[in-house]
Amino acid sequence: MQMELHGRTLDISREGVQTLRVVYYVETLEGVDNVPKTTTGTGGGGLDLVGISAKQAEEGAQYVVTATYEGMASKGLVNKTYSWSPSESQDAIETNPNFWEIVRQFSGYEQEPGSGDWNMWPDIKGKKGGSTKNPMVGVDSFLSVGGEWKETEVVEEIPGDVWDDMWSMVESVPGGLPTPSSRQWLVLPPIVEQRGACYTISRRWKLTGEMDEAKLELARLIYRPLK
């Protein structure tokens, strides 16, 4: 017995990557050299070998070899998928969109903005005599909410436009996710992964903080689209 086919199992991801596992019986470990480097999956699509594992059978002297192949499924099973990954960060209080309104309501700084020193006993909301302690004392940052939107698709070859729009600012993203008021999206570098005879391309967009025209113009000067 050189190599005997024992069974096959098939998995297809939401995006349309098919993973085929083929189990063989071989007489010796050297038999793994005879495992085919390619095979055919559903819809006649070609699959490439991506991994081999082998172990001795529980009974007998032969070995059980599992060959794993990957490639693109038939067109009807290929779909773009989307995911949202939220993130939070501690940002300087001076960058808060309502910073100057906070300064106005809570009597501002003892020194110049940026020093981080608030009046300990200011007049708040008309109360005189310093009877109300300033709640802004000790506050130098706030929790800023952002995140990343990702679109993943399966392709047979890496497209020529994979770098298009990277580092540019856009107003909307594909996939139906709405853009919050006064926000933009920064186009991030894509993630490219080979999966046997195909590739997965994950295009990404990072949600910005609140943007006015001045901040948007600055962002466009800092981030120059890659061409």
N, C-alpha and C positions, 0 to 999 in steps of 0.2 A: 504493500500500500504506500504510494507516494504521497497523495493528498486526496482526502475524501471530504466532500461537502456535507456539513451536518445541519446547517440552518441559516436563515437570514432574518434580520429584524430591521424595520425602517421607522425613522422618526422624521417629521417635517416640522420645522419651526413656524411661528406665526409669519415671519418675513418670507419664508419659502426656501430655507436651506434644508436640503434633505441629507440625513445622516444614515447611511446603510452599514450595518454590522453583519459581516459574513463569518460564520464559524466553520473551521475545517478541523479534521483530524490528520495529524502527520506522525510519521514514525519517530523522527528525531527533531531536535531543535533546529538543525540545519534545514529542515523542511520549510521554514519561514521564508527562505530565499526564493521559494517557488510561488509565493503569494502574488497574484496579479497586481500590477501597479495602478490599473484603471479598471472600471467596470461600468455597467449601465444601470441607471436608476429609473424612476417613474417617468413616463412620457418619453423615454428614449434618451434622456439627457446623460451626458458623460459625467462620471464621478472619479475623483482622484483619491489615491490612498493617502491617508493622513496619520495613521497609527496602526501598530500591531502589538498585541499582547499574547503571551503564550503561558500555559501552565500544564503540568502533567495531569493526565486523567486520573480519576479516583480508582478506576479499575483498568488494569492493563498497562502496557509500557508506552502507549502512544501519548501524544501531546494534543491539547486543545488550543487551537490558534484562532484568535478573533482579529479580523482585519476590519478597520474602520475607514469608510469612504465618505467624502462629502462633495456636494455640488448643488447646482440650482435645480429646484423642482420645476414641474411643468408650469407654463405661464399662468394657468388658472389658479395656482396655489401660491403665487408670488404677490405679496402685498407690502405697501409701505406701512410702517408702524411708528407711533409717536409716544413720547414719554416726557413728563415734567419732573424735574428734580429741584425742589426748593432749597434755598440756602439762607442763612442769617449771618450777619457780621456786626461787630461793634464798631460804629463809625464815630468820628469826632463830632461833638454836639454842634460845632460851628458849621458843619455841612448839612444840618437838618434844614429842610425847605422852609420851616416856620421859625428859624432861628431868631430873626429880628423881631418877630412878634413875641417870642419868649422873652427877649431882652426888654421889650417895651412893658410887658405885663409884670415882670419880676425884677424891675429896677436895674437891670443890666449888670455890668461888671463894675468892680471897684477900680479896675485898671482898664487897659485897652482890650478890646475883643481878641481872644486868643490866649489871654493870660490864664484863663480857667478860674479866676477869682470872682465869685459873686458876692454882692452885699449880704452880710449875715442877717441884718435886721432892716430890711427895706420897708418902704410904704407900699403895701400890696392891696390893690383894689380899694384905695381910699382910706385904709386904716392907718392912723397916725401913731406915733410914739414907739414904733418898733415892736409892737406886741405880737406880731406874727413872724415866725422864723421863715426865712426864704427856703422853699423846698428844692431850689436849684443848687443849694450849697452842696458841693461834692460831686455834682453831676458833670461829667466831662465827655460822655458818650451816650449813644442811643442804639437800639437794636434796629438795624436796617434789613429789610426783607428783599431778597432777589431770587434768582434761580436760573436754571438752564432748560431749554426746550430742545428735544432731539428727534430727528427724523431718520429712520433707518430703512434702507432698501437693499435688496440683493441684486447684483449685476454680474454678468459673465465677464466683463472687462472693466477696468477702472476708466470712468468717463474722462474725456478731455477737459470738461468744465469743472473738475473737482475743486479747483482753487477759486472759482468765480465768487466775487463779492466778499471774500474773506477780509476781515478787519473793517468792513463798511458798517454804517449805521442804517437800519431799516425800520420802517414803521409797523410792519406786520410779519407774521410767520405762517408757513403752510400748516395744514392740519386742523384748522378751526379754533386754535387757542386765541382768545381775545387779548388785546394789548391793554394793560391798565392805563388810566388817564395820565398824561404827561410823561409817559415812559417811551423808551426806544429799545431796540434790540441790536446788540453787537454780534456780527457774524464771526463765530469762532472757527479755528481750523477743524477740518473733518477728521473723523476716526476711520481708518481703512484697515480692514482685516481680511486676510485670505482665508477662505473656507473650502479647501480642496480645489475643485474646478471652478469656483466662483468667488466673489468678494462681497462683503457687507460694507456699505458706505453709510456712516452716521454723520449727518450734517447737524451742526449745533448753533444755537443762538442764546446769548446771555442777556437777561433782562437788566436794563440799566436802572439807576435811581431816577428820581424826578428830573426832567430836563426842560429848561427854558431855552430860548433861542441862543443865548450866549453860551450856555453849557454845550448845546448841540454843535455849535460852530467850533468850539474848542475840541470836542471829541473828534470831530472830522479832521481837525488839524493833527491831532495826536495819532489817530488810527488811520493809516493810509491803506486803501484796498490793495491787496496783492494781485498783480496781473501776470 
